[in-house]
């Protein structure tokens, strides 16, 4: 996949970068780290500029995030509640659980959307619950753009600085990604344990 990504970028320049980043948001297994660091490296070997690569990648990322946001809006909380009403007994979930989760996102959603832009994979998926919760689309757009701009700028500049050694940055980002996935997995386990205990306490 890496060779395909780099060949698209070499052939189509800014347009290729924007389209690849858009795909990365909608289809997270495509690694943005490769796209951004190689894009930075290309600024030292071609007519591409750091500012141009950052703008192209940010446009692609924001468009991809908006697509996922509207998928979330189409799903919405009411539809999820109807699904829970039918299948919730098998998942040990109730409509009240959905409402509480929605209320939590209403309260902390903006910060979640911003900071999740720095976590691989999650940076794409967070757009769906943002849409489901009905988060203000302009606030979503603002925070997504800011978070994405910072992420893209850092990786593109690093890619330009290290030049031919851009592969090393991708390796470091793989380590970073694995650490973040481990932290998230632990967090999910802790939340599930807390949730089950809380349900048992309320039932008693």
C-alpha positions as CSV (number, residue, x, y, z in Angstrom):
1,X,0.0,0.0,0.0
2,X,2.9,2.4,0.8
3,X,4.3,2.2,-2.7
4,X,0.8,2.9,-4.2
5,X,0.4,5.9,-1.9
6,X,3.7,7.4,-2.8
7,X,3.2,6.8,-6.5
8,X,-0.2,8.6,-6.4
9,X,1.4,11.5,-4.7
10,X,4.3,11.7,-7.1
11,X,1.9,11.6,-10.1
12,X,-0.9,13.9,-9.0
13,X,0.8,16.2,-6.4
14,X,-1.6,18.3,-4.3
15,X,-4.7,16.7,-5.7
16,X,-3.4,13.3,-5.0
17,X,-2.5,14.3,-1.4
18,X,-6.0,15.7,-0.8
19,X,-7.7,12.6,-2.2
20,X,-5.5,10.2,-0.3
21,X,-6.1,12.0,3.0
22,X,-9.9,12.1,2.2
23,X,-9.8,8.3,1.7
24,X,-7.7,8.0,4.9
25,X,-10.5,9.6,6.9
26,X,-13.3,7.5,5.4
27,X,-11.1,4.3,5.3
28,X,-8.8,4.6,8.3
29,X,-6.4,1.7,7.4
30,X,-4.8,4.0,4.9
31,X,-2.0,5.5,7.0
32,X,-1.9,9.3,7.1
33,X,1.6,9.2,8.6
34,X,2.9,7.9,5.3
35,X,1.0,10.4,3.2
36,X,2.1,13.4,5.4
37,X,5.7,12.5,6.0
38,X,6.3,11.6,2.4
39,X,4.5,14.8,1.4
40,X,7.0,16.7,3.5
41,X,9.9,14.8,1.9
42,X,8.5,15.7,-1.5
43,X,8.8,19.4,-0.8
44,X,12.6,18.9,-0.8
45,X,12.6,17.1,-4.1
46,X,9.9,18.7,-6.2
47,X,7.9,22.0,-6.7
48,X,5.6,21.1,-3.9
49,X,5.7,23.4,-0.8
50,X,5.1,22.7,2.9
51,X,2.2,25.2,2.9
52,X,0.7,23.6,-0.2
53,X,1.0,20.1,1.2
54,X,-0.5,21.2,4.5
55,X,-3.4,23.0,2.9
56,X,-4.2,20.1,0.5
57,X,-4.0,17.5,3.3
58,X,-6.2,19.6,5.6
59,X,-8.8,20.1,2.9
60,X,-8.9,16.3,2.2
61,X,-9.1,15.6,5.9
62,X,-11.9,18.0,6.7
63,X,-14.0,16.8,3.7
64,X,-13.6,13.2,4.9
65,X,-14.5,14.2,8.4
66,X,-17.6,16.0,7.2
67,X,-18.7,12.9,5.2
68,X,-18.5,10.7,8.4
69,X,-20.2,13.5,10.5
70,X,-23.2,13.4,8.2
71,X,-23.3,9.6,8.3
72,X,-23.6,10.0,12.0
73,X,-26.3,12.6,11.6
74,X,-28.3,10.1,9.4
75,X,-27.9,7.4,12.0
76,X,-28.8,9.8,14.8
77,X,-29.7,8.9,18.4
78,X,-33.4,8.2,17.8
79,X,-32.5,5.4,15.3
80,X,-29.9,4.0,17.7
81,X,-32.5,4.0,20.4
82,X,-34.9,2.0,18.2
83,X,-32.1,-0.5,17.5
84,X,-31.4,-0.8,21.3
85,X,-35.1,-1.2,22.0
86,X,-35.1,-4.2,19.7
87,X,-31.7,-5.8,20.4
88,X,-30.6,-4.1,23.6
89,X,-31.5,-7.0,25.8
90,X,-28.8,-9.1,24.1
91,X,-26.2,-6.3,24.5
92,X,-27.3,-5.4,28.0
93,X,-28.0,-1.9,26.9
94,X,-31.1,0.3,27.4
95,X,-32.3,3.5,25.7
96,X,-31.3,5.3,28.9
97,X,-27.7,4.2,28.4
98,X,-27.8,5.8,24.9
99,X,-29.3,9.0,26.3
100,X,-26.5,9.2,28.9
101,X,-23.8,8.6,26.3
102,X,-25.4,11.3,24.2
103,X,-25.5,13.7,27.1
104,X,-21.9,13.0,27.9
105,X,-20.9,13.8,24.3
106,X,-23.0,17.0,24.4
107,X,-20.9,18.1,27.4
108,X,-17.4,16.9,26.4
109,X,-17.8,16.4,22.7
110,X,-16.0,19.5,21.5
111,X,-12.8,18.7,23.4
112,X,-13.1,15.1,22.3
113,X,-13.4,16.0,18.7
114,X,-10.3,18.3,18.9
115,X,-8.0,16.1,20.9
116,X,-8.9,12.9,19.0
117,X,-7.5,14.5,15.8
118,X,-4.1,13.6,17.3
119,X,-4.9,9.8,17.7
120,X,-4.5,7.6,14.6
121,X,-7.7,5.7,13.6
122,X,-9.7,7.4,16.3
123,X,-9.1,10.8,14.6
124,X,-11.4,9.5,11.7
125,X,-14.0,7.6,13.7
126,X,-14.7,10.4,16.2
127,X,-16.7,12.2,13.5
128,X,-19.5,9.6,13.5
129,X,-20.5,10.1,17.2
130,X,-20.2,13.8,16.7
131,X,-22.8,13.7,14.0
132,X,-25.0,11.2,15.9
133,X,-25.1,13.6,18.9
134,X,-26.1,16.5,16.7
135,X,-23.0,18.5,17.5
136,X,-23.2,22.0,16.0
137,X,-21.7,21.5,12.5
138,X,-19.8,24.8,12.5
139,X,-18.2,24.1,15.8
140,X,-17.4,20.6,14.6
141,X,-15.9,22.1,11.4
142,X,-13.8,24.6,13.4
143,X,-12.4,22.1,15.9
144,X,-11.8,19.5,13.2
145,X,-9.9,22.0,11.0
146,X,-7.8,23.3,13.9
147,X,-6.9,19.8,15.2
148,X,-6.2,18.5,11.7
149,X,-4.1,21.5,10.7
150,X,-1.8,21.0,13.7
151,X,-1.5,17.3,13.0
152,X,-0.7,17.8,9.3
153,X,1.6,20.7,9.9
154,X,3.8,18.8,12.4
155,X,4.1,15.7,10.3
156,X,4.8,17.5,7.0
157,X,7.4,19.7,8.6
158,X,9.1,16.7,10.2
159,X,9.0,14.8,6.9
160,X,10.7,17.8,5.2
161,X,13.3,18.1,7.9
162,X,14.4,14.4,7.9
163,X,14.3,14.2,4.1
164,X,15.4,10.7,2.8
165,X,14.9,9.3,6.3
166,X,11.2,10.0,6.3
167,X,10.6,6.2,6.7
168,X,12.0,6.4,10.2
169,X,9.3,8.9,11.2
170,X,6.7,6.4,10.0
171,X,8.2,3.8,12.2
172,X,8.1,6.1,15.2
173,X,4.5,6.9,14.4
174,X,3.7,3.2,14.4
175,X,5.1,2.9,17.9
176,X,3.0,6.0,18.9
177,X,-0.1,4.5,17.4
178,X,0.4,1.2,19.2
179,X,0.9,3.0,22.5
180,X,-2.3,5.0,22.0
181,X,-4.3,1.9,21.0
182,X,-3.1,0.2,24.2
183,X,-4.2,3.2,26.3
184,X,-7.6,3.2,24.6
185,X,-8.0,-0.5,25.0
186,X,-7.3,-0.2,28.7
187,X,-9.7,2.7,29.0
188,X,-12.4,0.7,27.3
189,X,-11.9,-2.3,29.6
190,X,-12.0,0.0,32.7
191,X,-15.1,1.7,31.4
192,X,-16.9,-1.7,30.8
193,X,-16.0,-3.0,34.3
194,X,-17.2,0.3,35.8
195,X,-20.4,0.2,33.7
196,X,-21.2,-3.4,34.7
197,X,-20.6,-2.7,38.4
198,X,-22.8,0.4,38.2
199,X,-25.6,-1.5,36.5
200,X,-25.5,-4.3,39.1
201,X,-25.5,-1.7,41.9
202,X,-28.5,0.1,40.4
203,X,-30.4,-3.2,40.0
204,X,-29.8,-4.1,43.6
